Amino acid sequence: MMIRLAYLVNYFLERDIAGRALYKLPDDIFVVAYPGSGGQWLRRLVANLLEPSSPVTETNVMSRLPDLYHVSRRDLAKMNRPRIIFSHECFDPEYGKVIYLVRDPRDVAVALYEQRCQGRSIENALSLEQFVPIFFMRTDEYQGGWSEEFSGSIKANHGFAYRSRLKDEFLGTPASWGENVMSWMGARGRDPNAMLMLRYEDLFSDPQAELGRIAEFLSLGRSPERIRSALEAAQGQATPQDPGKWSTVLPETAAQAIASVWGPVMTAMGYTLQACGDGALPRPGGTESGHHTNRTRVEEYR
Amino acid sequence: MFSHLRSAARYVLARDFSLRRHEVWPDDIFLVSFPKSGNTWTRFLLGNLMNPDKSVGFADIETVVPDIAVFPRADFRRLRRPRLIKSHDCFDPRYRRVVYIIRDPRDVAVSLYYYAKKVKNIDDSFSLEAFVKRMLVPGRSYNGTWGEHAGSWLVNATNIAEFTLHDNGAPPHSAGSPMKMDAPGARGHGREFLLVRYEDLLQDAPAGLRRIAEVLGLEASPERIEQAVARSSADSMRKLESAQNLQWATTRETRKDIPFVRQAKSGQWRTALGASSIAEIESAWGHLMRLTGYELASTT
């Protein structure tokens, strides 16, 4: 009751946070990525691509390309249209145009594990081998206080002030990696006008080409100038991790657990299920290149 | 201002609708479908099966099998468990027990067209061709398009290759082998999911109802099944509609010259839809129609 009254106050002050319940406008464009998939990097690239003359900074990225989980309704209403909004949600039919970023779930697991370890003492930390089955593969823990058994991370991690800005403490449903990717593929996988599917690995190995696809999708025209300055501006803003890190840090059992449940999804998204031995991989064309280990590994994804 | 205050009061008293904010309990059973796919009929079948002492009508269907978009949020807490809930929502990862009803999208188009007239979304001069074009466009509605709705619920690890545009080295498409009735939907992973084709239910309602009851663990003697099917027949539902259409939120403020319970048949599209509309639907959603066993009419 108290939290509902407090929400009403926030609502009338337009300080409430929309989350999944965002009131969409017909021309809204969404950048969607599962947590740990490099969404923050793509978000900055897209913001720079839209306004190459003034690169985003850490202080204005929230207003230039806001996400659903922090920005108040008033600030969202003040944005120029078409609005571009960042989201972790699984399929939402009210999203008109979507740029979806997918990443090898084994690398996602490693990235989420590293995020989780930040700021925690080593003694309290879970090993990566435990983290994958307990958290990453879990499909029944959601954000928000609206499930009988799982009051969720919102209640555990946020105080009254933040929670009272959410209607019923509901924030959203990113679900698990597999559910998130499958729900978007199932709904829009064959509709390239409604969803642009990007892979983190492609964005890493050939950002020019992928930014070109984004520019085309957003009807900005494939201007090489624009793309080059967007990329230059992003230098040092957010450094992407090399794809394939999992092959050196992820325990075999954890990699197998992921592949056993989501193997066909990974294959459909173009990821090979086998661990890639010790580093260098043969190029698809057969020519061996000794240097640029990362590049070669990325080629494997193409 | 008045409407703001009214919705604020509703919210504080939890008389508002929950939709996505619904507090999902692990044993909740969701009756999910795209609109106009036989959901109301299935609600009646199950409602009558679960309440053999009294025939269910439009006046009380909202309390027997409540709609997530109609039933007040506070009252959901008072229902007997397991709760059976009707929903038109697209994929929601929190639903653990789902009965998904699917219907030939060409028939859905025809049915939805008359329904759109009934609820005054379009006027009488709006053509069926234009309506079909409109229903193919994504991003316009809370329920998504038919293809988005069905795709988001039916995709799973074994059929995901059907939903990709480019061949990424995935196994070849399994064209010609439609999903089994109990194939796991988007879920797999320890979720209950039952796929029901409206057309199969039409053809043999007792068998379909028995199968659903089995999965949901409802008591279903042959007599009870027979009684539920009889009480939910199109004829009896039509009679109930004309007697109770003012007592049901869905029909209360709609046009009374177009019925809610219409033909209750399949294959209407063959005479109602033009060749171009059929081709448009099949080119957009053909992959899903193949997956669910609907034969394509256009040769593409």
Boltz contact constraints between the chains, C-beta under 6 A:
constraints:
  - contact:
      token1: [A, 4]
      token2: [B, 12]
      max_distance: 6.0
  - contact:
      token1: [A, 8]
      token2: [B, 8]
      max_distance: 6.0
  - contact:
      token1: [A, 91]
      token2: [B, 90]
      max_distance: 6.0
  - contact:
      token1: [A, 91]
      token2: [B, 91]
      max_distance: 6.0
  - contact:
      token1: [A, 91]
      token2: [B, 152]
      max_distance: 6.0
  - contact:
      token1: [A, 93]
      token2: [B, 90]
      max_distance: 6.0
  - contact:
      token1: [A, 93]
      token2: [B, 144]
      max_distance: 6.0
  - contact:
      token1: [A, 93]
      token2: [B, 148]
      max_distance: 6.0
  - contact:
      token1: [A, 96]
      token2: [B, 139]
      max_distance: 6.0
  - contact:
      token1: [A, 139]
      token2: [B, 189]
      max_distance: 6.0
  - contact:
      token1: [A, 146]
      token2: [B, 23]
      max_distance: 6.0
  - contact:
      token1: [A, 147]
      token2: [B, 24]
      max_distance: 6.0
  - contact:
      token1: [A, 148]
      token2: [B, 25]
      max_distance: 6.0
  - contact:
      token1: [A, 168]
      token2: [B, 21]
      max_distance: 6.0
  - contact:
      token1: [A, 170]
      token2: [B, 21]
      max_distance: 6.0
  - contact:
      token1: [A, 173]
      token2: [B, 93]
      max_distance: 6.0
  - contact:
      token1: [A, 175]
      token2: [B, 93]
      max_distance: 6.0
  - contact:
      token1: [A, 179]
      token2: [B, 93]
      max_distance: 6.0
  - contact:
      token1: [A, 182]
      token2: [B, 155]
      max_distance: 6.0
  - contact:
      token1: [A, 182]
      token2: [B, 186]
      max_distance: 6.0
  - contact:
      token1: [A, 183]
      token2: [B, 91]
      max_distance: 6.0
  - contact:
      token1: [A, 183]
      token2: [B, 152]
      max_distance: 6.0
  - contact:
      token1: [A, 185]
      token2: [B, 163]
      max_distance: 6.0
  - contact:
      token1: [A, 186]
      token2: [B, 151]
      max_distance: 6.0
  - contact:
      token1: [A, 186]
      token2: [B, 152]
      max_distance: 6.0
  - contact:
      token1: [A, 186]
      token2: [B, 155]
      max_distance: 6.0
  - contact:
      token1: [A, 186]
      token2: [B, 163]
      max_distance: 6.0
  - contact:
      token1: [A, 187]
      token2: [B, 148]
      max_distance: 6.0
  - contact:
      token1: [A, 187]
      token2: [B, 151]
      max_distance: 6.0
  - contact:
      token1: [A, 187]
      token2: [B, 152]
      max_distance: 6.0
  - contact:
      token1: [A, 189]
      token2: [B, 163]
      max_distance: 6.0
  - contact:
      token1: [A, 189]
      token2: [B, 164]
      max_distance: 6.0
  - contact:
      token1: [A, 190]
      token2: [B, 165]
      max_distance: 6.0
  - contact:
      token1: [A, 194]
      token2: [B, 138]
      max_distance: 6.0
  - contact:
      token1: [A, 264]
      token2: [B, 157]
      max_distance: 6.0
  - contact:
      token1: [A, 264]
      token2: [B, 160]
      max_distance: 6.0
  - contact:
      token1: [A, 265]
      token2: [B, 157]
      max_distance: 6.0
  - contact:
      token1: [A, 265]
      token2: [B, 160]
      max_distance: 6.0
  - contact:
      token1: [A, 267]
      token2: [B, 170]
      max_distance: 6.0
  - contact:
      token1: [A, 268]
      token2: [B, 160]
      max_distance: 6.0
  - contact:
      token1: [A, 268]
      token2: [B, 161]
      max_distance: 6.0
  - contact:
      token1: [A, 268]
      token2: [B, 164]
      max_distance: 6.0
  - contact:
      token1: [A, 268]
      token2: [B, 170]
      max_distance: 6.0
  - contact:
      token1: [A, 270]
      token2: [B, 168]
      max_distance: 6.0
